[in-house]
Every structure is written in C-alpha cells, then in structure tokens.
Amino acid sequence: MQGNIIIEDDSGKTIQLKVGEKRVIKLVENRTTGYDWLPELQSGASVEIGSPQHDGHDTRPGLPGHFTLDVDAVAAGTSVLTITHKSHKTDNVAKVLTYTFDVAA
C-alpha cells in the first residue's frame, strides 16, 4: 500500500482500517483492450465502495489509464472485495484481485 492508495500488489492482503477511514484502490488499465475492472463486495458490511472512476485515458488505442475506487470503512467487522479484470467482449477473465478489509471501531 502506498499511503492511502491500495494497488494491485496489495491483493491477497488484509488491510486494517478504523471506522471513518477512507482508502482508494488504484489499478492500471487499458480500456481499449476490451477489458474492464469489475468490483464486487463478496462478504461483510464493514466497508462501502463508491462508483468506479476511469482517469487518464487517451482516445488513442493502447494508451493506459487508471481505474480508481473509493473504499469507506463504515462499521466494525470484516469485508472481502474482489475486483475482476474481465473482457466485455468474450467474458474471458484475465485476473481476479482480492482485498480483505478488517475494520475496528
């Protein structure tokens, strides 16, 4: 984790938060490939996620940008978030990232 930013390398780790804290997940993406990051809370209600944002995208094919997702710790407990990198053309899954949030009161 880089400060308050959660990156791809943090997948598989447990992230400790306190109620009221916020983090941002930031992943590199290239939307011109037909793949999108798809977030889904798998379990728990200790965090809420915002709407995915896509920034830094150029309209020319092949240029990367970033997927960002706000994570808010709202209650004590544990939540598991998966983010799947999936083709919207073929349903092929390139990778699945898993983040566990352990929220203290």
N, C-alpha and C positions, 0 to 999 in steps of 0.2 A: 504494500500500500504506500502511496506517495502522498503523505499528509492526509487530507480528507478525500483523496481520489483513490478509488478502487480500480485496479487494472486487471487484465487477463491473467497475469501471473498469480493473482490472489485467489483464483478459482481453486476450490478444494479446501480453503482455509476457513476458520471460524473468525468472524470479525466481531470484536467486543464493542458494544455501544451502551450509552445511558439514554434513558427516555429523554426525548427532546433533541438529541443529537441528529445531525444530518451528514450524509456522505453522498458522493457522486460516483457512479460507475462510468468509466470512460474506456471505450473499446475502439480500436482502429477498424474501419470498414471501408469497403469499396462497393457502393451500391450499384455501380454499372455492371458488376459481375452477375447480378440477379440474386444475390444472397442478402438476407436481412437478419439482424439480431432480433429474436423474439423472446421477451421476458415473461416469466410466469412464476408467481408465488406458489410453491408446492405445498407448504405447510406453515402453520403458525400465523398469528395476527400481531406479532410484535413490531413489524415494520410495514410501512405503506410505500408503494413505489409510484412515481409520477409518470407522466406520459413520455415515451421515448423521444429524444431530440436527435436530429442529424445536422451536424455543422461542418463547415469547411469543405463542402462538396462543390467541385467544379463540374460544369456540364460536359466536359470532355471525357470520353471513356478512359478508364484506367487510373484516374487520379483519386487518391484516398481521401477520406474524411474521418469523422468520429461519430460514434453513437454514444450518447450520454443518457443516463437515467438517474434521477434523484431518488434517494432512499432516506426515509424519515423513520426514526425509532419512536414508536407511539405507545408501547406498553411493554412491561417486563415479560420475558419469555424468549423463545427461540423460533426463528423463521428460516425457511430454506427457499432460496430463489434460484431458479435455473434460467439461463439465457442460451437459447439455441440459435446457432448460425445455420440458417436453412434457406434453400433455394425456393423462391416463389414460383419458379417455372416447372421444376421437376419434383419437388418435395424432398430432394436429397439433403441430408444433414451433414454439414462439414465438421461441426464440433458442438459440444454441449458444455457450458461452464456452470459450475455450481458454487453458490456462495451461501454460507450459513451465518446468520446474524444472531448473536447472543446478547439480548438487551437486559440491562439491570435497571432497577427503579432509581 
